[in-house]
Amino acid sequence: MPTRGRAPIRGALAAVLAATIAVVLSGCFMIPLVDGRSPFDDPFGSSESDIEKAIPPIQAALDESGAGGDRWHLVAESASENCEGPCNLYVAVRVEPADVDDPDRWVSEEVLRETLIAVVPVAESQRVDVAVVSGYRKNEYGGLVSAELSTAVESLFGERVRSDQFSATSDESYGDAEVHAFTRTHTNVLASMGLG
């Protein structure tokens, strides 16, 4: 083959190689972007569709458990952190007061325990993370009324716990408290919490 014929072939091969490298290197950014997530999210993390599929069975488990009783609404919804866009997607279970006029906003340890027992196994089977968080509802004046989880979290886990399988944080001064189960990548999370 003449030398002139090899130049276009080499150029084409170089272009294909460069395109392949670019696709491989950008794949880490493209997978989350295609799903509407931050390009900085874990490309193998939960997708929007994973979360949307997990919400109905988690909500069904909450409803069946009756963990909220008459005092609390337990609502499963999509949630995420923010890394220049949505990332680390998970299912949040909001504990909301059923009666915004009830002055007692403190969620009991029993309600938190029963909520975790209901949702953690389902989240494991769906391979998504789940967090139990304080929920808010509006009163008749438009003000927000929230459930207070900090006492329940501290009763079950202490002020701050972080392990490979779950984290529990409570800050009474800000009213922030949550229990986050890393059920996308771990099993037997209830046992690690001392609840199973």
N, C-alpha and C positions, 0 to 999 in steps of 0.2 A: 504494500500500500504506500502511495507517495506520502511524503512528509506533510504536504498541504492538507491532505485528507484527515490526518491525525489531529490536527489543531482543533477543528470543530468538535471532534469526538472528545478530546481532552477537556475542552471548554464545557461541553454538555455534561460530562462526568463531574467536573468541578462544581457546576451549578446544582446538579442533583445532590452531591455530597453536602454542599453548603445548605441547601434547602432541608435535607434530612437532619443535619445538626441543629438548624434553627427550630425545626418542629420538635425535636427531642428536648432541646433546652427550654423551649417555651411551653411544652406540654404541662409542666408543673403549674404554669400560670393560666393556661388555657382551660384546663379541666374545671377549675372553680368558676372562671368567667362565663363559660358556657351555661353553667347552672345558676348564674346571677349572683355568685358569691364574690368576695374579695379575691383578687389575684394572689394575695398573700396567705389565703387559707390552705389548709392541708388538702392536697388534691384527692386524697383517699378518705377524707372525712365525710360526714353525713351530708347528703345532698338535700335540696328543698323537697324533692319527691320522697326521699327516705323519711323525712320528718312528717310530711303530709300523710303518708301511709301509716305512720306510727300513732298519730293523734287519735283516730277513732278507737283502736283497741285500748289505748291508755285511758281515754275518757270513759269507755265502757267499764273498765276495771274499777275506776273511781266510783262511778255510779253504782255498780254492783256491791262495792265494799260498804257503802253507807258511811264512810269515814268522816264526812263532814257533818253528819247529823242534821239537825234543823238550824244550827247556828252558822254553818260555813258552806259557801259554794266552792266546789273544787273544779277548776277549769283548766283543761290541757290546751296548750297553744304553742305555736312555733316561736322560738326565741333564738337569739344569736349574740355573739360579741361583736365588736366593731374593730376591724383591722383595715381601714380605708375601704370599708364596705362590710357586708355581713360575713362573718366567719365563725367557726366552731359552733355550728348549728346544733340545737338540742330542743327537747320538748320541755317547756316550763309548765309546772302545775301551780297555778295561782290559788292561794287560799284567800277567799274574799269573804267579808262579813255578809251574812244573809240579810241582816236587819241593820241598816245604816244608823238607826236611832238607838241601837243597843250600845251603851257606853263601855261594855266589857269587850275589848278588842284582843285580849290575850288568848292565843291558840294554845290548847292544852298539849302536854306531852303525848297523851293518848291519841289525839287527832293526828299529830305529826307521825307518830309510829304507824298507825293504821294506814295513813296515806302512803308512806314509804313501802309498807308491806304490800299494798295493792299495786303500786306502779313499777317498782324496781324489777320484778321478774318479767313483766310485760315489756319493759324497755330493753331488757337483756335479750328477749326473744326477737325483738324488732331491730336490735343492734344499733340503737341510738342512745345518746346520753339523755338523762332526765334530771331536772332540778325542781325542788319544792321551794317556792318563794312566796313572799307576802303579796297579796292581791289588793286592789283598790276598787272602791265603788264610789259613785257620786251621790251626795245627799241632795235633798230638795233645793238647797241653796247653791248647788254647783261645786261645793267643796269636796275634796277627796277624803274618804274614810278608809283606813287601811287595817288589815289584820296585823297583829304583832306576833311574830314567830320567835323572837330572840329567847324568851324564857324556855320555850319548848326545845329549841335547838340546844341551849346550854344544859337543860336537864338530861337530854339524851346523849350528848356528845362532848360537852364542855364548851369553852368559848371559841376555840379554833382547832380544827383537826384537818389534816391534809394527808392523804395516803394515795397510793396508786389507784385505788378503787373508788374512793369518794372524798369529798371535802365537806366540812360543816363550818360555817362561819356565823358569828353573832356579834353585833355591835349595838348594844342597847342605847347608846347615846344618839345614834342616828336611826335606830329602829330597823336597821338592815340585818337580815338573817336569811340564810338559805342552806339547803343541803343539796349538793350536786353529786349525783351518782354517775360514774364513768362506765356506763353499761354498754357503750358501743364496743369497747375493747376488752372488757372484763366480765367474768361470770362470778357467781356466788357473792355478789356485792352485799346482799342482805346479811350474810354470815359475817362479812368483814365489818359491818356496822354493828354487829352484836344483836341483830334483829331476826336472824333466821336459823 
